[in-house]
Amino acid sequence: MSRKIPLQQRGFAVSRLVLGCMGLGGGWKRDPLTAEDLRAAHEAVDAALNAGITMFDHADIYAYGKAEQVFGQVLAERPELKEKMVLQSKCGIRFEDGPGGPGRYDFSKEHIVQSVDGILGRLKVDAIDILLLHPPDPLMEPEEVAEAFDQLLRAGKVKTFGVSNMNSAQMRMLQSSLDVPLIVNQLELSLSKLDWIDAGVLVNQKPGAEVNFAQGTLEHCRLENIQVQSWGPLSKGLFTGRDLTGQPDHVKQTAALVQKLAEQKETTPEAVVLAWLMRHPAGIQPVIGTTSPERIRACAAAMDITLTREEWYSLYVTSRGKKMP
């Protein structure tokens, strides 16, 4: 069954996959951008767009700001590309303020507004489509966040808002002070991190006490038509070709099953792993983190296949390493 995912239902012309841009800009070092960094960014953007990926995910901290900066250079050289894209960025994480200073989260109005100004400057755009708050700030004041969101909306700098790594209670608390809906929640979901499924499967069972995923989060997102995005969906290549020396048997068996299904469907292992997430009725939107054009194309093949219930369960049961309860 094919249906629009929540962002598409809200009118966004987005693809089922998102290109995560954390790997752009030369990595986590403070060296200046190079011509090679810019070339790699052009190639990644072209590979994504040519493969039908139209949404791009950033954060103000990625590569210490250089990921957005090099993406902005791409847009400055080819401004026509902006019309083909939906741009999303995140703010809320602060690095240490000098030696010994605390790394922390900051959802204060001042920081959110200043962060967006920095994002727009680096991306060289007047507005972004979606702003996400990065991991939950324990000192969050919902009313203050609402003031920041309202100011950014009125200034035309951000069109919509969402969060990352929040549970349903945190989202409801924040939403209670907002005049606009939260439309995205970005969570770590993958074939190697199954607690988001196990939390539902193991309700009222003793093993469920060991599951580290907040009950009701996925259900809340589905009820409120909030787009669930998956970060880390490829498990760093665990099932798509990484060396598995020393890995548990169930990991090796899952990788073998992924390869078998890829051969049967005449597609790539990456496509099978991502299609497994996309088969879930929450309409999950995987955020792929590769900048390799070849691997971007391999991932994009996921948009052309659909797993059966039997195939989905075979991957789930094999990956969890034990039979269904």
C-alpha positions as CSV (number, residue, x, y, z in Angstrom):
1,M,0.0,0.0,0.0
2,S,1.4,3.3,-1.1
3,R,0.4,6.5,0.6
4,K,1.7,10.0,1.3
5,I,4.0,10.4,4.4
6,P,3.0,13.1,6.9
7,L,5.2,15.8,5.4
8,Q,3.7,15.2,1.9
9,Q,0.2,15.3,3.5
10,R,1.2,18.8,4.8
11,G,2.0,20.0,1.3
12,F,5.8,19.5,1.3
13,A,7.3,18.2,-2.0
14,V,9.6,15.9,-0.2
15,S,11.1,12.5,-1.1
16,R,10.8,9.4,1.0
17,L,14.6,9.7,1.8
18,V,16.5,12.7,3.2
19,L,20.1,13.4,2.5
20,G,21.8,14.1,5.9
21,C,24.6,16.6,5.3
22,M,26.7,16.0,8.4
23,G,29.5,14.5,6.3
24,L,30.0,17.6,4.1
25,G,32.5,20.3,4.8
26,G,35.6,18.2,5.4
27,G,34.6,16.6,8.7
28,W,35.0,17.5,12.4
29,K,38.0,19.7,12.2
30,R,38.3,23.4,12.2
31,D,40.4,23.7,9.0
32,P,39.2,26.1,6.3
33,L,37.0,24.7,3.5
34,T,38.9,23.5,0.5
35,A,38.2,23.2,-3.2
36,E,37.9,19.4,-2.7
37,D,35.2,20.0,0.0
38,L,33.3,22.1,-2.4
39,R,33.6,19.6,-5.2
40,A,32.5,16.8,-3.0
41,A,29.4,18.8,-1.9
42,H,28.5,19.5,-5.5
43,E,28.7,15.8,-6.3
44,A,26.7,14.7,-3.3
45,V,23.9,17.2,-4.1
46,D,23.8,16.3,-7.7
47,A,23.7,12.5,-6.9
48,A,20.8,13.1,-4.5
49,L,18.7,15.3,-6.8
50,N,19.4,13.0,-9.8
51,A,18.2,10.0,-7.7
52,G,15.0,11.8,-6.7
53,I,16.1,12.9,-3.2
54,T,14.7,16.4,-2.7
55,M,15.1,17.0,1.1
56,F,18.4,17.9,2.8
57,D,19.0,17.8,6.6
58,H,21.5,20.1,8.3
59,A,22.4,21.2,11.8
60,D,24.3,24.3,12.9
61,I,27.0,22.2,14.6
62,Y,27.8,19.8,11.7
63,A,31.5,20.0,10.9
64,Y,31.6,23.1,13.2
65,G,29.3,24.9,10.8
66,K,31.3,24.0,7.6
67,A,28.6,21.6,6.4
68,E,26.1,24.4,6.0
69,Q,28.8,26.7,4.8
70,V,29.9,24.5,1.9
71,F,26.2,23.7,1.0
72,G,25.7,27.5,0.9
73,Q,28.5,27.8,-1.5
74,V,26.9,25.2,-3.8
75,L,23.6,27.2,-3.7
76,A,25.5,30.5,-4.3
77,E,27.1,29.0,-7.4
78,R,23.9,27.3,-8.6
79,P,20.9,29.2,-7.1
80,E,18.4,27.4,-9.3
81,L,18.9,24.3,-7.2
82,K,17.1,25.9,-4.2
83,E,13.8,25.6,-6.0
84,K,14.2,21.8,-6.1
85,M,14.9,21.4,-2.4
86,V,13.3,21.3,1.0
87,L,15.9,22.5,3.5
88,Q,15.8,21.4,7.2
89,S,18.3,22.4,9.9
90,K,18.6,21.9,13.6
91,C,19.8,24.0,16.6
92,G,20.1,23.6,20.4
93,I,23.5,22.0,20.9
94,R,26.4,24.2,22.1
95,F,30.0,23.3,22.2
96,E,32.3,24.1,25.1
97,D,32.8,27.9,25.7
98,G,36.5,27.9,26.1
99,P,38.7,25.5,28.0
100,G,36.8,23.7,30.7
101,G,33.4,25.2,29.7
102,P,30.4,22.9,29.6
103,G,29.1,21.5,26.4
104,R,25.3,21.8,26.8
105,Y,21.9,22.1,25.2
106,D,20.3,25.5,24.9
107,F,16.6,26.1,23.9
108,S,16.6,29.7,25.1
109,K,14.9,32.3,22.9
110,E,18.2,34.2,22.4
111,H,20.1,31.1,21.3
112,I,17.4,29.8,18.9
113,V,17.0,33.1,17.2
114,Q,20.8,33.6,16.9
115,S,21.3,30.1,15.7
116,V,18.8,30.5,12.9
117,D,20.5,33.7,11.7
118,G,23.7,31.8,11.6
119,I,22.1,28.9,9.7
120,L,20.6,31.3,7.1
121,G,24.0,33.1,6.7
122,R,25.9,29.9,6.1
123,L,23.3,28.4,3.8
124,K,23.0,31.7,1.9
125,V,19.2,31.5,1.9
126,D,16.5,33.8,3.3
127,A,14.5,31.0,5.0
128,I,14.6,27.3,5.8
129,D,11.5,25.1,5.5
130,I,11.9,23.3,8.8
131,L,13.8,24.0,12.0
132,L,14.3,21.2,14.5
133,L,15.3,21.5,18.1
134,H,18.2,19.2,18.8
135,P,18.3,16.8,21.8
136,P,15.9,18.0,24.6
137,D,17.2,20.8,26.9
138,P,16.4,20.0,30.6
139,L,16.0,23.8,31.1
140,M,13.5,24.2,28.3
141,E,10.8,26.8,29.0
142,P,8.0,26.1,26.4
143,E,6.8,29.6,26.6
144,E,10.2,30.9,25.7
145,V,10.6,28.5,22.8
146,A,7.1,29.7,21.6
147,E,8.3,33.3,21.6
148,A,11.4,32.3,19.5
149,F,9.2,30.4,17.0
150,D,6.8,33.2,16.7
151,Q,9.5,35.7,16.1
152,L,11.1,33.5,13.4
153,L,7.8,32.9,11.7
154,R,6.9,36.6,11.6
155,A,10.3,37.4,10.2
156,G,9.8,34.8,7.5
157,K,13.0,33.0,8.4
158,V,11.5,29.6,9.2
159,K,8.3,28.1,7.8
160,T,7.7,25.2,10.2
161,F,9.1,23.5,13.3
162,G,9.9,20.1,14.8
163,V,12.1,18.3,17.3
164,S,14.6,15.5,17.6
165,N,14.9,12.7,20.2
166,M,11.8,13.8,22.1
167,N,9.3,11.5,23.7
168,S,5.6,12.0,23.5
169,A,5.3,13.8,26.9
170,Q,8.0,16.3,26.0
171,M,6.4,17.0,22.7
172,R,3.0,17.5,24.3
173,M,4.4,19.8,26.9
174,L,6.1,21.9,24.2
175,Q,3.1,21.9,21.9
176,S,0.9,23.2,24.7
177,S,2.6,26.6,24.4
178,L,2.9,26.7,20.6
179,D,0.5,28.3,18.1
180,V,1.9,26.1,15.3
181,P,2.1,22.3,15.2
182,L,5.3,20.4,15.6
183,I,5.6,18.4,12.4
184,V,8.8,16.3,12.7
185,N,10.5,14.1,15.3
186,Q,13.9,12.8,14.3
187,L,14.8,9.6,16.2
188,E,17.4,6.9,16.0
189,L,15.6,4.0,14.3
190,S,17.3,1.1,12.4
191,L,17.5,-2.6,11.9
192,S,20.2,-2.7,14.6
193,K,18.4,-0.5,17.1
194,L,15.0,-2.2,17.6
195,D,13.8,-0.8,20.8
196,W,11.3,1.4,19.0
197,I,9.5,-1.8,17.8
198,D,10.3,-3.9,20.9
199,A,8.6,-1.3,23.1
200,G,5.3,-2.2,21.5
201,V,5.9,-5.9,21.0
202,L,6.9,-6.5,24.6
203,V,4.0,-4.6,26.4
204,N,3.0,-6.4,29.6
205,Q,6.0,-8.7,29.4
206,K,9.0,-8.9,31.6
207,P,11.6,-8.3,28.9
208,G,9.9,-5.1,28.1
209,A,11.4,-3.6,31.2
210,E,14.8,-3.7,29.6
211,V,13.7,-1.7,26.5
212,N,15.1,1.8,26.3
213,F,12.4,3.6,24.2
214,A,9.7,5.8,25.6
215,Q,6.3,4.1,25.3
216,G,3.8,5.9,23.2
217,T,6.2,8.1,21.2
218,L,5.6,6.5,17.9
219,E,1.9,6.3,18.5
220,H,1.7,10.0,19.4
221,C,3.5,10.9,16.2
222,R,1.1,8.8,14.1
223,L,-2.0,10.3,15.9
224,E,-0.8,13.9,15.4
225,N,0.5,13.3,11.8
226,I,4.0,14.1,12.8
227,Q,6.7,13.0,10.4
228,V,9.0,10.4,12.0
229,Q,12.5,10.7,10.6
230,S,15.2,8.1,11.2
231,W,18.8,9.1,11.9
232,G,21.4,6.3,11.7
233,P,19.1,4.2,9.5
234,L,22.0,2.2,7.8
235,S,23.6,1.2,11.1
236,K,27.0,2.5,9.8
237,G,27.0,-0.2,7.1
238,L,26.5,-3.1,9.5
239,F,24.3,-5.0,7.1
240,T,25.5,-3.6,3.8
241,G,29.1,-4.7,3.5
242,R,31.0,-3.8,6.7
243,D,33.6,-6.2,8.1
244,L,31.6,-8.4,10.6
245,T,34.6,-10.0,12.3
246,G,33.7,-10.4,16.0
247,Q,30.0,-9.5,15.4
248,P,27.3,-11.8,17.0
249,D,25.8,-14.5,14.8
250,H,22.5,-12.8,14.5
251,V,24.2,-9.8,13.0
252,K,25.9,-11.9,10.4
253,Q,22.7,-13.8,9.7
254,T,20.9,-10.5,9.2
255,A,23.5,-9.2,6.8
256,A,23.2,-12.5,4.8
257,L,19.5,-12.2,4.7
258,V,19.7,-8.5,3.5
259,Q,22.1,-9.7,0.7
260,K,19.7,-12.5,-0.2
261,L,16.7,-10.2,-0.5
262,A,18.7,-7.7,-2.5
263,E,19.6,-10.3,-5.0
264,Q,16.0,-11.6,-5.2
265,K,14.7,-8.1,-5.8
266,E,17.6,-7.1,-8.0
267,T,18.5,-4.1,-5.9
268,T,21.1,-3.0,-3.4
269,P,21.6,-4.1,0.3
270,E,21.2,-0.4,1.3
271,A,17.8,-0.4,-0.4
272,V,16.6,-3.4,1.5
273,V,17.7,-2.0,4.9
274,L,16.0,1.4,4.2
275,A,12.9,-0.2,2.7
276,W,12.5,-2.2,5.9
277,L,12.1,1.1,7.8
278,M,9.9,2.6,5.1
279,R,7.5,-0.4,5.3
280,H,6.4,0.7,8.8
281,P,3.0,2.3,8.8
282,A,4.3,5.4,10.6
283,G,5.7,6.5,7.2
284,I,9.3,6.7,8.4
285,Q,11.6,9.0,6.4
286,P,15.2,7.7,6.7
287,V,18.0,10.3,6.8
288,I,21.0,8.8,5.1
289,G,24.4,10.2,6.1
290,T,26.6,9.2,3.2
291,T,28.2,11.7,0.9
292,S,29.4,9.1,-1.6
293,P,27.5,9.5,-4.9
294,E,27.6,5.8,-5.5
295,R,26.1,5.0,-2.1
296,I,23.5,7.7,-2.4
297,R,22.3,6.0,-5.6
298,A,22.4,2.7,-3.8
299,C,20.2,4.1,-1.0
300,A,17.8,5.8,-3.4
301,A,16.9,2.4,-4.9
302,A,14.8,1.9,-1.7
303,M,12.2,4.2,-3.1
304,D,11.5,1.7,-5.9
305,I,10.8,-1.4,-3.7
306,T,8.3,-2.5,-1.0
307,L,8.9,-5.4,1.4
308,T,6.1,-7.9,2.1
309,R,5.0,-8.5,5.6
310,E,6.9,-11.8,5.5
311,E,10.1,-10.1,4.4
312,W,9.7,-7.4,7.0
313,Y,9.2,-9.9,9.8
314,S,12.0,-12.1,8.7
315,L,14.4,-9.2,8.9
316,Y,13.0,-8.1,12.3
317,V,13.2,-11.5,13.9
318,T,16.6,-12.3,12.5
319,S,18.0,-9.0,13.7
320,R,16.6,-9.3,17.2
321,G,18.3,-12.7,17.5
322,K,15.4,-14.4,19.1
323,K,11.9,-15.6,18.2
324,M,8.8,-13.5,18.7
325,P,7.5,-13.7,22.3
